[in-house]
Amino acid sequence: MKTMTHWMTTSLLAIGALVGGCMSADGRQDAAASGGGDEGGADDGGAPGVGPGVGQGGAQDFGQFRAILEAGEIPGPETLDDIGFFNEHKIELPAADCGEDVCVHGALAQMGNLLTGSDCTMVMIGMNTPIDLAEIDRPPLNLAIAVDTSGSMAGVAIDRVREGLYRMVDALHPEDRVTLVSFSDGAEVRAELSGGDHAAMELAISQLEADGSTNVYEGLWTAYQAVEANAAPGLQNRVLLLSDGEATTGITNDDKIVNLASALSAQGMALSTIGLGDSFDPVLMRRLSEVGSGTFYFVENLDAVEEVFEEEVNALLVPLATNVEMSLDVLPGWEVRALYGTRLADVSWAQAEVAIPSLHIAHRETVDDVEHGRRGGGGVILAEIMRRPGAAPPDGNKIGSLQFSYDIPGTEELVEQTVPVVSGDVAAEAYFETDSAEKSFVMLNLFVGFKIASERATVGDRVTALATLQALRGAVANWLTTHDDFDIEDDLRYVDMFIDNLLTMGAGDVPDTENPPTPPTPPNPWPQD
């Protein structure tokens, strides 16, 4: 098996959208472990200040996964989402100089993964913008906030709701229309105000108390009705749902709740969700944000309250592009195997198509911009490609192309871009176009390692979970000896936390010290290749 230094000369692609494929090892020799780029600095593929990143909807963090580790427990795989994990990593892209509001960038990479060393071939597609969020005048809101006030929200959860809403009130404009809805056994409109009436809104927020069951369907329906009643030309129609996501009364079927959000989102009423509470159900809240053309967060501490309600929510209320369509088309001899980082994709061997309702400006400007947390790096889509068995060698260096289009919000103008996807040195042991690709490679492997470990631990195989994380830890720690990056350093902290929690639960115990068992080999992250 290849050594874990194989990946040191490699680097994946910038955060935005990634397309890649992993092939089983074919006898290549290990690459030198010399590091892939300038230490701690920007590279020729991206530099600070060249345009904010652009993100998509869906999960914006992996806060619940982190919170469970910090509590000394083992998170389930449902608490880790690829979109959310990637959104907590800031990767610099080339300058946003395409002449449009959104610029798309593509790049190729081939490398060995950090767990087993099998070779991968990947393409990155990153998105950024020349627009400064501070210079944008957002359109007025027609916003309904549905707050879960059931008994399961008592204590810290409802306190964080109040604190977050107080912070959000400060960002409202006089022309905004805001409806506050509370729901437990039923739903009730607590206040209907203009954005300028801060005192009345703060009074309504202060009176929120937790008691009763959780009727998510009724709370959502009441909020949607309020938005529909207040709709007017020029307003953004949105619903914000704050809940632990566990429906316990009324219509409790997740599919019916999701269908409600899907139908009303199609009528122009977007839905974003914020999760809180010890009994939080990430699956329902994540699904609601995805079908509702919105975003999903988990608020795990008071720092997250400030980050989500003051920074992220404001940024996400300003759509940068709508009706986004992206298509990766590969030439004969290559095939697309899978996509990560999106729920709205259609994949065939020659093409991957992605539909994104809207894009927004990510608020995080640099890797070190972590005053309140890591959210807001930008959106990512990841796929894998590979050469088809028996395919003829490529004619030239073109692998395929990326087609990208979107509507400018509030207009009928369609913007279209085409980016070629070309190969590098196909004979090289490892190839990456940019240093920023390297960080993305590490980021992807961390996500896959976390996912495997949580899946194995959930079914009782803590030994394999431990072996997976230990292999990952060694590779990532080695990379950090030559690279200075806050995001990856913080990820490694949670790898260590996960390992410690597994050891505390007995994963490292050896029943026969004289004849210890052979440590298991980490599973191949991409066994289909």
C-alpha positions as CSV (number, residue, x, y, z in Angstrom):
1,M,0.0,0.0,0.0
2,K,1.2,3.5,-0.7
3,T,2.6,5.6,2.1
4,M,0.6,8.4,3.5
5,T,3.1,10.9,2.2
6,H,1.9,10.3,-1.4
7,W,-0.6,13.1,-1.1
8,M,1.9,15.7,0.1
9,T,2.8,16.9,-3.4
10,T,-0.8,17.1,-4.5
11,S,-3.6,19.5,-4.1
12,L,-7.3,19.5,-4.9
13,L,-9.1,22.3,-6.4
14,A,-10.7,25.5,-5.1
15,I,-13.9,25.6,-3.1
16,G,-17.0,26.3,-5.1
17,A,-17.7,23.2,-7.0
18,L,-15.5,20.2,-7.4
19,V,-15.7,17.4,-9.9
20,G,-13.4,14.5,-9.3
21,G,-12.8,10.7,-9.7
22,C,-10.9,8.2,-7.8
23,M,-9.3,5.1,-9.4
24,S,-7.7,2.2,-7.7
25,A,-3.9,2.2,-7.4
26,D,-2.1,1.1,-10.6
27,G,1.4,0.6,-9.4
28,R,2.7,4.1,-9.6
29,Q,5.5,5.0,-7.2
30,D,5.0,7.3,-4.2
31,A,5.5,11.0,-4.8
32,A,8.0,12.8,-2.8
33,A,6.7,14.3,0.4
34,S,8.0,17.8,-0.2
35,G,4.8,19.8,0.0
36,G,2.8,21.1,-2.8
37,G,3.1,24.9,-2.7
38,D,4.3,28.0,-1.0
39,E,3.9,27.6,2.8
40,G,1.1,29.6,4.3
41,G,0.7,32.0,1.4
42,A,-1.7,32.6,-1.5
43,D,-0.9,30.8,-4.7
44,D,-1.1,31.5,-8.4
45,G,-4.6,30.0,-8.4
46,G,-6.0,32.5,-6.0
47,A,-5.2,35.3,-3.6
48,P,-6.9,37.3,-0.9
49,G,-9.0,40.2,-2.1
50,V,-9.7,39.0,-5.6
51,G,-13.5,38.6,-5.1
52,P,-15.7,37.1,-2.4
53,G,-16.7,33.5,-2.7
54,V,-20.2,32.5,-3.9
55,G,-22.3,30.0,-2.0
56,Q,-25.4,28.0,-2.6
57,G,-28.3,27.0,-0.3
58,G,-28.6,24.0,1.9
59,A,-26.5,23.3,4.9
60,Q,-24.0,26.0,5.9
61,D,-22.1,24.3,8.7
62,F,-21.4,21.1,10.5
63,G,-22.1,22.6,13.9
64,Q,-24.1,19.7,15.3
65,F,-21.4,17.3,14.5
66,R,-18.9,19.5,16.3
67,A,-21.2,20.0,19.3
68,I,-21.6,16.2,19.8
69,L,-17.8,15.7,19.7
70,E,-17.3,18.5,22.2
71,A,-19.8,16.8,24.5
72,G,-17.6,13.7,24.5
73,E,-20.0,11.6,22.4
74,I,-20.0,10.0,18.9
75,P,-21.9,11.8,16.2
76,G,-24.1,9.9,13.8
77,P,-23.5,10.1,10.0
78,E,-26.8,12.1,9.6
79,T,-25.2,15.0,11.5
80,L,-22.5,15.4,8.8
81,D,-23.4,17.0,5.5
82,D,-21.0,17.6,2.6
83,I,-22.4,20.9,1.7
84,G,-22.2,22.2,5.3
85,F,-18.7,20.8,5.8
86,F,-17.4,22.4,2.7
87,N,-19.1,25.7,3.5
88,E,-16.9,26.0,6.6
89,H,-13.7,26.1,4.5
90,K,-12.5,29.2,2.8
91,I,-10.4,28.7,-0.3
92,E,-9.1,31.5,-2.4
93,L,-10.0,31.6,-6.1
94,P,-8.5,33.4,-9.1
95,A,-9.7,37.0,-9.6
96,A,-13.3,37.4,-10.5
97,D,-12.5,39.2,-13.7
98,C,-15.0,37.5,-16.1
99,G,-17.0,40.7,-16.6
100,E,-20.1,39.2,-14.9
101,D,-21.6,39.2,-11.4
102,V,-20.6,35.5,-10.9
103,C,-17.4,34.0,-12.3
104,V,-16.8,30.3,-12.6
105,H,-13.4,28.6,-12.4
106,G,-12.4,25.0,-13.3
107,A,-9.3,23.0,-12.6
108,L,-8.1,19.4,-12.7
109,A,-6.3,17.3,-10.1
110,Q,-5.0,13.8,-9.6
111,M,-3.8,12.5,-6.3
112,G,-3.8,9.6,-3.8
113,N,-6.3,9.8,-1.0
114,L,-5.3,10.2,2.6
115,L,-6.7,7.0,3.9
116,T,-5.6,4.2,1.5
117,G,-3.5,6.0,-1.1
118,S,-5.6,5.0,-4.1
119,D,-5.3,7.4,-7.0
120,C,-8.0,9.9,-7.8
121,T,-8.7,12.3,-10.7
122,M,-10.7,15.4,-10.0
123,V,-12.0,18.6,-11.5
124,M,-12.7,21.8,-9.5
125,I,-15.3,24.4,-10.3
126,G,-15.2,27.4,-8.0
127,M,-17.5,30.5,-8.0
128,N,-16.7,34.0,-6.9
129,T,-17.9,37.5,-7.6
130,P,-16.4,41.0,-8.0
131,I,-19.3,42.5,-6.0
132,D,-18.8,43.8,-2.5
133,L,-21.7,42.8,-0.2
134,A,-21.4,46.1,1.7
135,E,-22.2,48.0,-1.4
136,I,-25.4,46.1,-2.2
137,D,-28.8,47.6,-1.2
138,R,-30.9,44.6,-0.4
139,P,-34.5,44.7,-1.4
140,P,-37.1,45.0,1.4
141,L,-38.3,41.9,3.1
142,N,-41.6,40.3,3.6
143,L,-40.4,37.9,6.3
144,A,-42.2,35.5,8.6
145,I,-40.2,34.0,11.5
146,A,-41.7,30.7,12.8
147,V,-40.2,30.0,16.3
148,D,-40.6,26.6,18.0
149,T,-41.7,27.3,21.5
150,S,-42.4,23.7,22.5
151,G,-41.1,22.2,25.8
152,S,-38.1,20.6,24.1
153,M,-36.8,24.1,23.4
154,A,-36.8,25.1,27.1
155,G,-33.6,26.4,28.6
156,V,-30.5,27.2,26.5
157,A,-32.3,26.7,23.1
158,I,-35.0,29.3,23.7
159,D,-32.4,31.6,25.2
160,R,-30.4,31.4,22.0
161,V,-33.5,32.0,19.9
162,R,-34.3,35.2,21.8
163,E,-30.7,36.4,21.6
164,G,-30.5,35.7,17.9
165,L,-33.7,37.4,17.1
166,Y,-32.7,40.5,19.1
167,R,-29.5,40.7,16.9
168,M,-31.6,40.2,13.8
169,V,-33.9,43.1,14.7
170,D,-31.0,45.5,14.5
171,A,-30.5,44.6,10.9
172,L,-34.1,45.2,9.8
173,H,-34.9,48.1,7.5
174,P,-37.9,50.4,8.0
175,E,-39.5,49.1,4.8
176,D,-39.3,45.5,5.9
177,R,-42.5,43.7,6.9
178,V,-41.9,41.1,9.6
179,T,-44.4,38.6,11.2
180,L,-43.4,36.7,14.3
181,V,-45.1,33.3,14.7
182,S,-44.7,30.9,17.6
183,F,-45.7,27.3,17.5
184,S,-46.0,24.4,20.0
185,D,-49.3,22.4,20.2
186,G,-50.7,25.0,17.7
187,A,-49.4,28.2,16.0
188,E,-50.0,31.8,16.9
189,V,-49.1,35.1,15.3
190,R,-47.3,37.1,18.0
191,A,-46.6,40.3,16.1
192,E,-47.0,41.9,12.6
193,L,-44.7,44.9,12.3
194,S,-42.7,47.1,10.0
195,G,-38.9,46.7,10.3
196,G,-38.6,50.1,11.9
197,D,-40.7,49.2,15.0
198,H,-37.8,47.7,16.9
199,A,-39.2,48.2,20.3
200,A,-42.5,46.3,19.6
201,M,-40.6,43.4,17.9
202,E,-38.2,43.1,20.9
203,L,-41.1,43.0,23.3
204,A,-42.7,40.2,21.3
205,I,-39.4,38.3,21.3
206,S,-39.0,38.7,25.1
207,Q,-42.4,37.1,25.6
208,L,-41.5,33.8,23.9
209,E,-41.6,30.9,26.4
210,A,-41.2,27.2,25.8
211,D,-44.0,24.7,26.6
212,G,-46.0,22.0,24.9
213,S,-45.5,19.7,21.9
214,T,-44.0,20.6,18.5
215,N,-46.4,21.2,15.6
216,V,-43.9,22.0,12.8
217,Y,-46.5,21.8,10.0
218,E,-48.9,24.2,11.7
219,G,-46.1,26.6,12.4
220,L,-44.8,26.6,8.8
221,W,-48.3,26.9,7.4
222,T,-49.1,29.9,9.6
223,A,-45.8,31.6,8.6
224,Y,-46.5,31.0,4.9
225,Q,-50.0,32.4,5.2
226,A,-48.6,35.6,6.7
227,V,-46.0,36.0,3.9
228,E,-48.7,35.4,1.3
229,A,-51.0,38.0,2.9
230,N,-48.3,40.6,3.0
231,A,-46.9,40.0,-0.5
232,A,-46.4,43.1,-2.6
233,P,-44.2,44.0,-5.6
234,G,-40.6,44.6,-4.8
235,L,-40.5,42.5,-1.6
236,Q,-38.5,39.4,-1.0
237,N,-40.9,36.8,0.3
238,R,-39.2,34.5,2.9
239,V,-39.9,32.2,5.8
240,L,-37.4,31.5,8.6
241,L,-38.0,28.4,10.7
242,L,-36.2,28.1,14.1
243,S,-36.8,24.7,15.7
244,D,-35.3,21.4,17.0
245,G,-36.9,19.9,13.9
246,E,-38.7,17.1,15.8
247,A,-42.4,17.1,14.9
248,T,-44.3,15.5,17.7
249,T,-47.9,16.6,17.1
250,G,-50.3,17.6,14.3
251,I,-49.0,16.3,11.0
252,T,-45.7,14.6,11.9
253,N,-44.9,12.9,8.7
254,D,-41.7,14.4,7.3
255,D,-42.6,13.9,3.7
256,K,-45.9,15.9,4.1
257,I,-44.0,18.7,5.9
258,V,-41.4,18.8,3.1
259,N,-44.1,18.8,0.4
260,L,-45.7,21.8,2.0
261,A,-42.4,23.7,1.8
262,S,-41.7,22.5,-1.7
263,A,-45.1,23.6,-3.0
264,L,-44.9,27.1,-1.5
265,S,-41.3,27.6,-2.4
266,A,-42.4,27.0,-6.0
267,Q,-44.8,30.0,-5.5
268,G,-41.8,32.3,-4.7
269,M,-41.7,31.9,-0.9
270,A,-38.2,30.8,0.1
271,L,-37.5,28.9,3.4
272,S,-34.4,28.9,5.5
273,T,-34.0,26.8,8.7
274,I,-32.0,27.2,11.9
275,G,-31.7,24.2,14.2
276,L,-31.3,24.4,18.0
277,G,-31.8,22.1,21.0
278,D,-30.5,18.8,22.4
279,S,-33.1,16.7,20.5
280,F,-32.4,18.4,17.1
281,D,-33.4,16.4,14.0
282,P,-31.0,17.5,11.2
283,V,-32.6,15.5,8.5
284,L,-36.0,17.3,8.4
285,M,-34.5,20.8,8.8
286,R,-31.9,20.1,6.1
287,R,-34.5,18.8,3.7
288,L,-36.8,21.8,4.3
289,S,-34.0,24.2,3.4
290,E,-33.1,22.3,0.3
291,V,-36.6,22.1,-1.2
292,G,-37.3,25.7,0.1
293,S,-34.5,27.2,-1.9
294,G,-33.0,28.4,1.4
295,T,-30.2,27.7,3.8
296,F,-29.8,25.5,7.0
297,Y,-27.8,26.3,10.1
298,F,-27.2,24.7,13.5
299,V,-26.6,27.1,16.3
300,E,-24.4,25.3,18.8
301,N,-23.2,28.2,21.0
302,L,-23.5,31.9,21.6
303,D,-20.8,32.7,19.1
304,A,-22.8,30.8,16.5
305,V,-25.8,33.0,17.4
306,E,-23.9,36.1,16.5
307,E,-22.4,34.6,13.4
308,V,-25.6,33.2,12.0
309,F,-28.0,36.0,12.8
310,E,-25.7,39.0,12.2
311,E,-23.5,37.9,9.4
312,E,-24.8,35.0,7.5
313,V,-28.6,35.8,7.5
314,N,-28.0,39.2,6.2
315,A,-25.7,38.0,3.4
316,L,-28.1,35.2,2.4
317,L,-31.0,37.6,2.1
318,V,-29.4,39.1,-1.0
319,P,-29.6,36.7,-4.0
320,L,-26.7,37.2,-6.4
321,A,-28.0,34.8,-9.1
322,T,-31.1,32.7,-9.6
323,N,-32.1,29.7,-11.7
324,V,-28.5,28.5,-11.8
325,E,-27.7,25.6,-14.1
326,M,-24.4,23.9,-14.3
327,S,-23.4,21.0,-16.6
328,L,-20.1,19.1,-16.7
329,D,-19.8,17.3,-20.0
330,V,-16.9,14.9,-20.5
331,L,-15.5,13.6,-23.8
332,P,-15.5,9.9,-24.8
333,G,-13.0,8.0,-22.8
334,W,-14.0,9.7,-19.5
335,E,-17.0,9.2,-17.3
336,V,-18.6,11.0,-14.4
337,R,-19.1,8.8,-11.4
338,A,-20.8,10.8,-8.6
339,L,-21.4,14.3,-7.2
340,Y,-20.9,15.6,-3.7
341,G,-22.2,18.9,-2.4
342,T,-25.6,19.2,-3.9
343,R,-29.0,17.5,-3.7
344,L,-30.3,18.7,-7.0
345,A,-28.1,16.8,-9.5
346,D,-28.6,14.3,-12.4
347,V,-25.5,12.2,-13.2
348,S,-24.9,10.0,-16.2
349,W,-21.6,8.6,-17.4
350,A,-21.0,11.5,-19.9
351,Q,-22.6,14.4,-18.0
352,A,-23.4,15.8,-14.6
353,E,-26.2,18.4,-14.4
354,V,-26.8,20.6,-11.4
355,A,-29.7,23.0,-10.7
356,I,-29.3,25.6,-8.0
357,P,-32.2,27.9,-7.1
358,S,-30.0,30.8,-6.1
359,L,-26.5,31.9,-5.2
360,H,-25.4,34.3,-2.5
361,I,-22.2,36.2,-1.5
362,A,-20.2,34.3,1.2
363,H,-19.4,36.8,4.0
364,R,-16.0,35.3,5.0
365,E,-13.2,37.2,3.2
366,T,-10.1,35.3,4.2
367,V,-9.1,32.0,5.8
368,D,-8.2,34.0,9.0
369,D,-11.6,35.7,9.0
370,V,-13.0,33.6,11.9
371,E,-13.9,36.2,14.6
372,H,-17.2,34.4,15.3
373,G,-16.8,31.1,13.4
374,R,-16.0,29.5,10.1
375,R,-19.3,29.6,8.3
376,G,-19.5,31.5,5.1
377,G,-16.6,30.2,3.0
378,G,-18.7,29.5,-0.1
379,G,-20.5,26.6,-1.7
380,V,-19.0,23.4,-3.0
381,I,-20.1,20.7,-5.4
382,L,-17.9,17.7,-5.8
383,A,-18.1,14.9,-8.3
384,E,-15.7,12.3,-9.4
385,I,-14.6,11.4,-12.9
386,M,-12.4,8.5,-14.2
387,R,-11.1,7.2,-17.4
388,R,-13.3,4.5,-18.9
389,P,-11.7,1.0,-19.1
390,G,-10.3,0.3,-22.5
391,A,-10.7,3.9,-23.7
392,A,-8.3,5.2,-26.3
393,P,-5.7,7.9,-25.1
394,P,-7.1,11.4,-25.3
395,D,-6.6,13.5,-28.4
396,G,-4.9,16.5,-26.9
397,N,-5.4,17.7,-23.3
398,K,-9.1,18.4,-23.3
399,I,-11.3,16.3,-21.0
400,G,-14.5,18.2,-21.4
401,S,-16.2,21.5,-20.5
402,L,-18.3,23.1,-17.9
403,Q,-21.4,25.0,-19.0
404,F,-22.7,27.6,-16.5
405,S,-25.7,29.9,-16.7
406,Y,-27.9,32.0,-14.4
407,D,-30.6,34.7,-14.3
408,I,-29.8,38.1,-12.9
409,P,-32.4,38.6,-10.1
410,G,-35.2,41.0,-11.0
411,T,-34.4,40.9,-14.7
412,E,-35.0,38.6,-17.6
413,E,-31.3,38.7,-18.5
414,L,-29.5,35.3,-18.8
415,V,-25.8,35.0,-18.3
416,E,-23.9,32.1,-19.8
417,Q,-20.3,31.0,-19.4
418,T,-18.2,28.1,-20.7
419,V,-15.0,26.8,-19.0
420,P,-12.8,24.2,-20.6
421,V,-11.7,21.2,-18.5
422,V,-8.2,20.2,-19.5
423,S,-5.8,17.6,-18.3
424,G,-2.4,18.3,-16.7
425,D,0.5,15.9,-16.8
426,V,-1.4,12.6,-17.1
427,A,1.8,10.6,-16.6
428,A,2.7,12.4,-13.3
429,E,2.3,10.6,-10.0
430,A,0.4,13.7,-8.7
431,Y,-0.8,16.8,-10.5
432,F,-2.6,19.9,-9.3
433,E,-3.2,23.2,-11.1
434,T,-3.1,25.4,-8.0
435,D,-2.0,25.4,-4.4
436,S,-5.6,26.1,-3.4
437,A,-6.4,22.7,-4.8
438,E,-4.2,21.2,-2.2
439,K,-6.4,22.5,0.7
440,S,-9.5,21.3,-1.1
441,F,-8.0,17.9,-1.4
442,V,-7.3,17.7,2.4
443,M,-10.8,19.1,3.1
444,L,-12.5,16.5,1.0
445,N,-10.5,13.7,2.6
446,L,-11.3,15.0,6.1
447,F,-15.0,14.9,5.3
448,V,-14.8,11.4,3.9
449,G,-12.8,10.2,6.9
450,F,-15.3,11.8,9.4
451,K,-18.2,10.2,7.5
452,I,-16.6,6.7,7.4
453,A,-15.7,6.9,11.1
454,S,-19.2,8.0,12.2
455,E,-20.8,5.3,10.0
456,R,-18.6,2.5,11.4
457,A,-19.0,3.7,15.0
458,T,-22.8,3.8,14.7
459,V,-22.9,0.1,13.8
460,G,-20.6,-0.8,16.7
461,D,-17.3,-1.1,14.7
462,R,-15.4,1.5,16.8
463,V,-12.1,-0.3,16.0
464,T,-12.3,0.5,12.3
465,A,-13.6,4.0,13.0
466,L,-10.5,4.5,15.2
467,A,-8.1,3.1,12.6
468,T,-9.7,5.4,9.9
469,L,-9.2,8.5,12.0
470,Q,-5.7,7.6,13.1
471,A,-4.6,7.2,9.5
472,L,-6.3,10.5,8.6
473,R,-4.8,12.3,11.5
474,G,-1.2,11.3,10.6
475,A,-1.6,12.5,7.0
476,V,-3.3,15.8,7.9
477,A,-0.8,16.6,10.7
478,N,2.0,15.9,8.3
479,W,0.5,18.4,5.8
480,L,0.2,21.1,8.4
481,T,3.9,20.9,9.1
482,T,4.4,22.7,5.8
483,H,1.1,24.6,5.5
484,D,-0.5,27.2,7.7
485,D,-4.3,27.0,7.5
486,F,-6.8,27.7,10.3
487,D,-9.6,25.7,8.8
488,I,-7.5,22.5,8.5
489,E,-6.0,23.0,11.9
490,D,-9.4,23.3,13.4
491,D,-10.6,20.2,11.5
492,L,-7.6,18.3,13.0
493,R,-8.7,19.4,16.5
494,Y,-12.0,17.6,15.9
495,V,-10.2,14.5,14.5
496,D,-8.4,14.4,17.8
497,M,-11.6,14.9,19.7
498,F,-13.2,12.0,17.8
499,I,-10.2,9.8,18.5
500,D,-10.3,10.6,22.2
501,N,-14.0,9.9,22.5
502,L,-13.5,6.5,20.8
503,L,-10.7,5.6,23.1
504,T,-12.7,6.6,26.1
505,M,-15.4,4.2,24.9
506,G,-12.9,1.4,24.7
507,A,-12.1,1.3,20.9
508,G,-8.4,1.0,21.6
509,D,-8.6,-1.7,24.3
510,V,-6.7,-4.9,23.5
511,P,-8.3,-8.0,25.0
512,D,-5.1,-10.2,24.6
513,T,-2.0,-8.1,25.1
514,E,0.3,-11.1,24.3
515,N,-1.4,-11.6,20.9
516,P,-2.8,-8.3,19.9
517,P,-5.0,-8.3,16.8
518,T,-3.7,-6.7,13.6
519,P,-5.1,-3.2,13.3
520,P,-7.8,-3.0,10.5
521,T,-7.0,-1.2,7.3
522,P,-9.2,1.9,6.8
523,P,-11.9,1.3,4.2
524,N,-11.3,2.5,0.7
525,P,-13.2,5.8,0.5
526,W,-14.1,5.2,-3.2
527,P,-14.5,1.4,-3.5
528,Q,-16.4,1.6,-6.8
529,D,-13.2,2.8,-8.6
